[in-house]
Amino acid sequence: MRAKVPAEAQVPACLATRILKVTPEEADLLCSKDARYRPLVEHFGLLSRELFQDCYAGLVMTIVGQQLSDQVVGKLRQSMDPAFFTSPEALIAACEHSLQVLSTVPPKTPRAELAAQHILPFSHNKIETLLRIARLFAEGSLSIAQLQNMDAAERERTLLSIKGVGPWSVSMIELMVFGERDYFAIHDYGVQQGWAYLTGSDLKAMKPKERQAALQEHAQLVSPVGSAANLYLWALKNVHGKLPQ
């Protein structure tokens, strides 16, 4: 009996209109690339993942989700003004207001007091990153069409040039916004955990460079179905590496 896999972070209907689903051909190819995936495919079936509806909304939600648990991100989605995902100007106004208020209150002001002043519930750095992205879109310096017309490498360089956007964010944007079929998310800790379960590796015992090299090697191994590999590694992580017999 195939397991029902909980989504890593369910996307509200207003933010998701597309589905990234592993095809039978991709599943077969993945198993031929690395036979250790076969039990996962047999157990979980053909996995799928919801994608963000557009680049701007996806960028915003990806930055919001940086360094936060799925549960926290889910609550934040429900509390945020839907206009933030469609109007750069609305997000700019909220960010500027939040930064202005934060500059005048004591550093350890209780969150409840800040909420009463309609402050975005994020760190100062995260608000600044959201403001940079919203301004780029509002000014026309960055657009959905521009990013869609870039290849993954050019998109990565462009996004990493925005202060506050790091490798993890780029990985999630490639997967969850652009739906890349061959993008192994080596910077995502969930993927790293799943890979460790799959390969019997000890992440804590590995030095950062050693870990990155091993993950890069695995990315090459599972290409051109790296995105499918992500889905199965996330699923394996969710069951703590133990498939029911």
Secondary structure, 3 states (H helix, E strand, C coil): CCCCCCCCCCCCHHHEEEEEECCHHHHHHHHHHCHHHHHHHHHHCCCEEEEECCHHHHHHHHHHCCCCCHHHHHHHHHHCCHHHHCCHHHHHHHHHHHHHHHCCCCCCCCHHHHHHCCCCCCCHHHHHHHHHHHHHHHHCCCCHHHHHCCCHHHHHHHHHCCCCCCHHHHHHHHHHCCCCCCCCCCCCHHHHHHHHHHHCCCHHHCCHHHHHHHHHHHHHHHCCCHHHHHHHHHHHHHCCCCCCC
